[in-house]
Amino acid sequence: MMRNDNESVQIDQVIERLIARFPAKSPAAIELLVRRIHERFAGARVRDFVPLLVEKAALHTVGVFPIEVTGEDTHSAETMATI
């Protein structure tokens, strides 16, 4: 898995933006969702657009599945990330 520091920073920024955009959602669930989606791109040879693709997939997933995940229940976020 070839990631650079800049990509990691961009993924962290994606998480921050989504947490700000969806304040009613669990920040932990949003972070888990983004990280799981990001894992899907582990084998991508061209890394330039990975953060953008991750953000678009996460926005779509949260929009399609507006499930409230609170507390320790992260299973819903993992399920959403596999879609």
N, C-alpha and C positions, 0 to 999 in steps of 0.2 A: 504494500500500500504506500503510494508515494504522495505524501502531503507535505506542504511547506508551511512555514509559520504564518505566512500571509493568509493562506486558505483557512487555517485554524482561527485566526483573528476574524476573518469574514464570517465563518460559521457562528462564532460567538456573537457577532453583530446581528446575524439573522435571528438568533435566539432572543436577543434583547428587543429587536423590532417586533417580533411576534408576541412576546410577553406584553409589550406596551400596547399593541393593537388589540389583544384579547385579554384585557385585565380580569375578566371573570373566570378565565381558565387557570388551571394550576400551572405555575411556572415550571415546576418539576416535570409535569406531563408534556409541556411544550418542548422543554429541553430534550427529554427522552425521544419525543417524536422526531425532532430535527436530527438528533444524533443517529437514530435508526435509519432515517432516510439517507443521511450522509454516508452511512455504511454501504448502502447500495451502489455507491459510486466508487468504491474502493479500487476496482479494477480499471477505472477510466484512464486512458492514456493521456488525453488532453484534459488538464485540470482547470483551465482558465474559467470555464463557465459552471463548474460544479457548485459553488455557493449559490449562484442564481437559480440553477435547476433545483437545488435542495429547497430554497425558499419558495419557489413556485409550487413544488410538490407539497410542502407543508401547508401553504395557504389553501391549496385545493383540498387537502385532507381535512383541515380544521373546518373549512366551509361546508364540506359534504357531511362531515360527522361532527356536528357541534355538541359533542358529548362533554359533560362536565366531569372532570377527573379531579378528585380532591384527596388530600391526605396521602396515604401510602398506596392507594390503588393506581398503580401505573400500568396494569394490564390493558386497560382501554387504550392508552397511548401506544403501547406496543402493537396492539391489534390494528389501530388506525395506521401505523407506520408500515404495515405490511400490505396495505391496499394500494 
